[in-house]
Amino acid sequence: MSRSTSAFQIDLKSNFSGSGGAYLYNWSSYWAFQSDRCLKTNIVDAESVLDRVMAVQIRRFRWKTAQLDVPPQLGVIAQELQPLFPDLVEKSPPSDVNNEYPDGVLTVASAGFGPIAIKAIQELKLQHDAKISGLEKVNGELRKEIDLLKANAVAASNQADQVQNLMQEMAQLKKLMTSAEKTSRAGDSPEIAGKTGPVVE
């Protein structure tokens, strides 16, 4: 660890997990970690993390050394996180004055949750987009089927109208034929035939 002579910047350079240095600018409340490409090698895309993120247990707990009026905190347990994200868990060297933990304790690099959360969100977005695309495809197919059904319904309605018109025309023709038959029968009757004119001998 090294401190710059400037009162506005603390430079902490650590070999912890081979990571770069960390900086506290102007005594602010956040740390800035080195991330320049020139400092890195073997850069590849990260593997899927979503399933492991969903398995992380978020706990409420109290520190043993905390005062009673301190409310429970939100966080993870190193032993539970280690099987899922071993890169985030390290063992610190023994530092307890009373030698209560001679083998050291597990620590969690909380800053690593940021990239993991971003990766999980990206995976969720891809899954969401895939589902939306699938639903849009199904919706498009259903719309085509609905349009086809509408077209068939219109065609069937037109055919029904044509059939009804034909039936009406047939009914009218039947009436005309019936009327014509009655007229023809009346013309063949002797009484009516006798009234049509004098009989020529």
C-alpha positions in Angstrom: 0.0 0.0 0.0 1.3 3.5 -0.9 0.0 6.9 -0.1 0.6 9.8 -2.4 1.8 13.0 -0.9 -1.3 14.8 -2.1 -4.0 15.3 0.5 -6.6 14.8 -2.2 -5.7 11.3 -3.4 -5.0 8.0 -1.8 -3.4 5.3 -4.1 -3.8 1.7 -2.9 -2.0 -0.8 -5.0 -2.7 -4.4 -4.1 -1.8 -7.8 -5.5 -5.1 -9.2 -4.2 -6.3 -11.6 -6.9 -3.9 -9.9 -9.2 -6.1 -6.9 -9.5 -4.9 -3.4 -10.2 -4.8 -0.4 -7.9 -7.6 1.5 -6.3 -7.9 5.3 -5.9 -9.8 7.5 -3.5 -10.0 10.9 -5.2 -10.4 14.0 -3.2 -11.3 12.1 -0.1 -14.6 11.2 -1.8 -16.9 8.4 -0.6 -16.2 6.0 -3.4 -13.2 4.1 -4.8 -12.1 4.1 -8.4 -10.5 0.9 -9.6 -8.0 0.6 -12.5 -9.6 -0.8 -15.6 -7.5 0.4 -18.6 -7.2 -2.1 -21.5 -3.4 -1.6 -21.5 -3.3 -3.3 -18.0 -5.2 -6.4 -19.1 -4.6 -9.5 -21.2 -6.5 -12.6 -22.3 -9.7 -10.6 -22.7 -12.7 -12.8 -23.5 -16.5 -12.7 -23.1 -17.7 -13.8 -19.7 -19.7 -16.9 -19.3 -23.4 -16.9 -18.3 -24.0 -15.8 -14.7 -27.8 -15.4 -14.5 -28.5 -18.9 -13.0 -25.8 -18.3 -10.4 -27.0 -14.8 -9.6 -30.5 -16.2 -8.9 -28.9 -18.7 -6.5 -27.1 -16.1 -4.4 -28.7 -15.8 -1.0 -29.2 -12.2 0.2 -29.2 -12.2 4.0 -30.1 -9.9 6.9 -27.6 -10.1 9.7 -25.9 -8.3 12.5 -22.1 -8.1 13.1 -21.0 -9.6 16.3 -19.0 -6.5 17.1 -21.9 -4.1 16.3 -23.7 -2.2 19.0 -27.2 -3.2 19.9 -28.8 -0.1 18.4 -27.3 -0.7 15.0 -30.0 -2.1 12.6 -29.4 -5.4 10.7 -27.5 -5.1 7.5 -28.1 -6.5 4.1 -25.5 -8.7 2.4 -24.1 -12.1 1.6 -22.3 -14.8 3.6 -18.9 -15.6 2.1 -19.3 -19.4 2.6 -22.6 -19.3 0.6 -21.2 -17.1 -2.1 -17.9 -19.0 -2.6 -19.4 -22.0 -4.5 -21.2 -19.7 -6.9 -18.6 -16.9 -7.4 -15.2 -18.1 -6.0 -13.4 -15.2 -7.7 -15.2 -12.9 -5.3 -14.1 -14.7 -2.1 -10.7 -14.6 -0.6 -9.2 -15.5 2.8 -7.6 -12.7 4.8 -4.5 -13.3 6.8 -4.8 -13.7 10.6 -5.1 -10.2 12.1 -7.3 -10.6 15.2 -5.6 -9.3 18.3 -7.1 -11.9 20.5 -6.2 -14.7 18.0 -9.9 -15.6 17.8 -9.5 -16.4 14.1 -6.0 -17.8 13.7 -6.6 -19.1 10.2 -8.0 -15.8 9.0 -11.6 -15.1 7.8 -13.2 -15.1 4.4 -13.7 -11.8 2.7 -15.9 -10.7 -0.3 -14.9 -8.4 -3.0 -18.2 -6.5 -3.2 -17.0 -4.4 -6.1 -17.2 -7.5 -8.3 -21.0 -7.6 -7.9 -21.2 -4.6 -10.3 -20.0 -6.4 -13.5 -21.9 -9.5 -12.5 -25.2 -7.6 -12.1 -24.6 -5.9 -15.5 -24.0 -9.3 -17.1 -27.1 -10.8 -15.5 -29.2 -7.8 -16.7 -27.9 -8.3 -20.2 -28.9 -12.0 -20.2 -32.3 -11.1 -18.9 -32.7 -8.6 -21.7 -31.7 -11.2 -24.3 -34.2 -13.6 -22.9 -36.9 -10.9 -22.8 -36.2 -9.9 -26.4 -36.3 -13.5 -27.5 -39.7 -14.0 -25.8 -41.1 -10.8 -27.3 -39.8 -11.8 -30.7 -41.5 -15.3 -30.4 -44.7 -13.7 -29.2 -44.7 -11.2 -32.1 -44.2 -14.1 -34.5 -47.1 -16.1 -33.0 -49.2 -12.9 -33.0 -48.4 -12.4 -36.7 -49.4 -15.9 -37.5 -52.6 -15.6 -35.5 -53.4 -12.3 -37.3 -53.0 -14.1 -40.7 -55.3 -16.9 -39.5 -57.9 -14.3 -38.3 -57.7 -12.4 -41.6 -58.2 -15.7 -43.5 -61.2 -16.6 -41.3 -62.7 -13.1 -41.9 -62.2 -13.6 -45.6 -63.8 -17.0 -45.5 -66.7 -15.6 -43.4 -67.2 -12.8 -46.0 -67.2 -15.3 -48.8 -69.6 -17.6 -47.0 -71.8 -14.6 -46.3 -71.8 -13.7 -50.0 -72.6 -17.3 -50.9 -75.4 -17.3 -48.4 -76.8 -14.1 -50.0 -76.5 -15.7 -53.4 -78.3 -18.8 -52.3 -81.1 -16.7 -50.7 -81.5 -14.7 -53.9 -81.7 -17.9 -55.9 -84.3 -19.3 -53.6 -86.3 -16.1 -53.8 -86.1 -16.3 -57.6 -87.1 -19.9 -57.6 -90.0 -19.1 -55.4 -91.1 -16.4 -57.8 -90.7 -18.8 -60.8 -92.8 -21.3 -58.9 -95.5 -18.8 -58.4 -95.4 -17.8 -62.0 -95.6 -21.5 -63.1 -98.5 -22.2 -60.8 -100.3 -19.1 -62.1 -99.6 -20.2 -65.6 -100.9 -23.7 -65.0 -104.1 -22.3 -63.4 -104.6 -20.1 -66.4 -104.0 -23.0 -68.8 -106.5 -25.2 -67.0 -109.0 -22.4 -67.0 -108.6 -22.0 -70.8 -109.2 -25.7 -71.4 -112.6 -25.7 -69.4 -115.8 -26.2 -71.6 -117.7 -23.5 -69.9 -115.1 -20.9 -70.5 -114.5 -22.2 -74.0 -118.2 -21.8 -74.7 -118.1 -18.2 -73.6 -115.3 -17.3 -75.8 -117.6 -16.9 -78.9 -120.5 -18.3 -81.0 -120.3 -21.8 -82.3 -119.9 -22.0 -86.0 -121.8 -24.9 -87.7 
